[in-house]
Structure formats: structure tokens, C-alpha cells
Amino acid sequence: MKVTGFALLFCFSFLASSQNLPNGFVYLSSIDTSIKYDLRYLTDQNFIGFPIEGYQNNVLIVTEKTALALHKIQQAVLKEGFSLQIYDAYRPQQAVDHFVKWATVLEDTLMKHQYYPKVPKSKLFQLGYIASKSGHSRGSTVDLTLVNLTTKQVVDMGSPYDFFGEESHPFYTKISTEQRSNRLYLRKVMLEYGFRP
């Protein structure tokens, strides 16, 4: 099985309303209700600083194949005391267009200090942080991390979600041993179940 996907805190690839979904797409909750989610683009907690166009409801949509693979991964990480937590899955083209439009307004740097402090906004396209097409729109890419079920805290991966910089690369070395171990564990389990970075 070849499914595509990962952003750190990892984006892995393998509509949001109550209407019928396109053939082959499902609400993740119809397959697994234990997977946690924190849909940042539905809120102002993202690199733009405002809710993103196209996100209307607090639901996760993915392809059925992706949902089934995520369910298997969730069962594996639960045994280790973790849960998956997803930040983004299916991304409507309207949201991708919002990102592109925002990236062209160079003076809009509201969230620069938090999400891209070392990267000039003028280079976001060139460096691949923003693109006019997204693998998320296929419904088989997810941005995710892990939550420790004992502490109820997001596992420390060494950089925050959607951080634009080398610190988000999976093999970045200037992080603690624990942070590196956390990254490699998540990468390993995702790869084992057919996702690719």
C-alpha cells in the first residue's frame, strides 16, 4: 500500500460540512473516534493569524483508505501510551488559495515572530512553504503529532506545528535527545503503516 504524506509536527500523506462526501471520502470519526484533533486552520492559531477560508466545521475528512490506515496507527500508539493528534487533513482548494493570496501580501507579517522568524515572507514560495496546489486536497495527507495519554500534553517534537524553518526538518540535529527520539518514533510508526514523508 502506498499512501503519501508528513509537516513537522509531521505531515503524512497516505468540503467540511454535513453534506454527502465525494465517493471514497469519509469523516475520520466514522472510522475512529479516539483520534484527537486540533484543527488550527479553523481558528486564528496558525501562521496567518486568522481562520482560513474553506474550513467551516470541526470535522476531519480523509479518504477511506487513509482513515483505515490512521486507525491501525492509532491502535499501535495507544499501546505505547500515546494518541495521534491531527492538525489538518483534507484541505479545500479555497484554503490553498487563501494561503497563496496571503503570501503575496508581503506587509502582512502578523504571525512572523511565531511561525517564520528567520524566513523572509518573500521566499515562502521559493522555499516550498506555500504552494498553489496541496497534497492535502487529495484527502490522503495529514499533519499530525502525538499526545501523551498520561500527561494529556502534546509530545515535544522540538518545533511547533507549521513552523517554517529548518528546525522542522525530521532530521534536524539541534534538538534534545528526547525530542529527536519522539520525532523518529512518529516517523517510524507512520512509515510502518504505509505513509511516506
C-alpha positions in Angstrom: 0.0 0.0 0.0 1.5 3.4 -0.9 -0.1 6.3 0.8 1.6 9.7 0.8 2.3 12.2 3.3 4.5 14.4 6.5 5.0 18.6 8.1 6.6 18.7 11.5 4.9 18.1 13.6 4.6 15.8 10.7 2.6 15.9 7.6 1.9 12.5 6.3 0.1 11.6 3.1 -1.3 8.1 2.6 -15.6 20.0 2.0 -16.2 20.3 5.6 -20.0 20.2 6.1 -22.7 17.7 6.9 -23.4 17.2 3.2 -22.6 13.9 1.5 -18.9 13.5 0.9 -17.4 12.6 -2.5 -17.1 8.9 -3.2 -14.1 7.4 -1.3 -14.0 10.1 1.3 -15.1 9.7 5.0 -15.3 11.6 8.2 -12.4 10.2 10.2 -14.7 9.9 13.3 -16.8 7.3 11.3 -13.7 5.0 11.4 -12.0 6.0 14.7 -13.4 8.2 17.5 -10.3 8.0 19.7 -8.0 10.0 17.4 -7.6 13.6 18.8 -7.7 16.7 16.6 -6.9 20.4 16.9 -7.9 21.9 13.6 -5.7 25.0 13.6 -7.0 26.5 10.3 -10.5 26.7 11.8 -9.1 29.1 14.4 -6.6 32.0 14.5 -3.8 29.7 15.9 -2.0 29.4 12.6 0.7 31.1 10.5 -1.8 33.7 9.1 -3.4 34.5 12.4 -7.0 34.3 11.3 -9.4 31.4 10.4 -8.7 30.1 6.9 -11.3 30.2 4.2 -12.9 26.9 3.3 -12.8 25.5 6.9 -16.3 25.7 8.3 -16.9 22.7 10.6 -14.9 21.0 13.3 -14.6 17.7 11.4 -11.7 15.7 9.8 -12.2 14.4 6.2 -9.8 11.9 4.6 -10.1 9.2 2.1 -11.4 5.9 3.5 -8.1 4.2 2.8 -6.3 6.9 4.8 -8.8 6.6 7.7 -8.3 2.9 7.9 -4.5 3.3 8.0 -4.8 6.0 10.7 -7.0 3.7 12.7 -4.3 1.0 12.6 -1.6 3.5 13.7 -3.8 4.8 16.5 -4.2 1.2 17.8 -0.4 0.8 17.7 0.4 4.1 19.5 -2.3 3.6 22.1 -0.4 0.5 23.3 2.6 2.8 23.9 0.6 5.4 25.9 0.0 7.9 23.1 -2.7 9.1 20.8 -2.5 10.7 17.4 -3.5 14.3 17.2 -4.3 15.7 13.8 -4.0 19.4 12.9 -5.0 19.2 9.3 -6.3 16.6 6.8 -8.4 17.3 3.7 -7.8 20.9 2.6 -10.2 22.6 0.3 -8.7 24.4 -2.7 -10.3 27.6 -1.2 -8.0 27.3 1.7 -5.0 26.7 -0.5 -6.0 29.8 -2.5 -6.2 31.8 0.8 -2.6 30.8 1.7 -1.4 31.9 -1.8 -3.2 35.2 -1.6 -1.8 35.9 1.9 1.7 35.0 0.8 1.6 37.7 -1.9 0.8 40.5 0.7 4.3 40.9 1.9 3.5 43.5 4.6 1.1 41.1 6.4 3.5 39.6 8.9 1.2 39.3 11.9 2.5 35.8 12.9 6.1 36.0 11.6 7.7 36.0 15.0 6.0 32.8 15.9 5.9 30.8 12.7 8.6 32.0 10.3 11.0 34.3 12.3 14.1 33.5 10.1 12.4 33.2 6.7 11.6 36.3 4.6 8.0 36.2 3.6 9.0 36.9 0.1 10.8 33.5 -0.1 7.9 31.3 1.2 7.0 30.1 -2.4 10.6 29.6 -3.4 11.4 27.6 -0.3 8.3 25.4 -0.7 6.4 26.5 2.4 3.5 27.8 0.3 2.3 26.3 -3.0 -0.7 26.8 -5.3 -1.5 23.0 -5.1 -1.6 20.9 -2.0 -1.4 17.2 -1.4 -3.9 17.8 1.4 -6.6 18.4 -1.3 -6.3 14.7 -2.3 -7.6 13.7 1.2 -4.6 11.4 1.8 -2.2 13.8 3.6 -2.4 14.6 7.3 -0.5 16.9 9.6 -0.2 15.3 12.9 1.7 14.7 16.2 1.4 12.6 19.3 -0.3 13.3 22.7 1.0 11.6 25.9 -2.1 10.0 27.4 -0.7 10.2 30.9 0.1 13.9 30.9 -2.5 14.9 28.3 0.2 17.0 26.7 1.4 17.2 23.1 4.7 15.3 22.8 7.7 17.6 22.5 9.0 17.4 18.9 11.4 20.3 19.2 9.4 22.7 17.0 5.8 23.8 16.9 3.2 22.9 14.3 3.5 24.8 11.0 6.9 26.3 11.8 8.6 27.4 8.6 12.3 26.7 9.1 15.0 24.1 9.2 14.1 23.2 12.8 11.0 21.4 11.4 13.0 19.0 9.2 12.7 15.5 10.6 16.5 15.0 10.9 17.3 18.4 12.3 20.1 17.8 14.9 20.0 20.9 17.2 17.3 19.5 19.4 17.4 17.3 22.6 17.8 13.6 22.5 14.2 13.2 23.7 12.8 15.5 21.0 14.8 13.6 18.4 13.6 10.2 19.7 10.0 11.5 19.6 10.3 12.6 16.0 11.9 9.3 14.9 9.3 7.2 16.8 6.4 9.0 15.0 8.2 8.8 11.6 8.8 5.0 12.2 5.3 4.2 13.0 3.8 6.2 10.1 6.2 4.5 7.7 5.3 1.1 9.0 1.7 1.6 8.1 2.2 2.8 4.6 2.6 6.5 4.9 5.5 8.3 3.4 7.0 11.7 4.3 
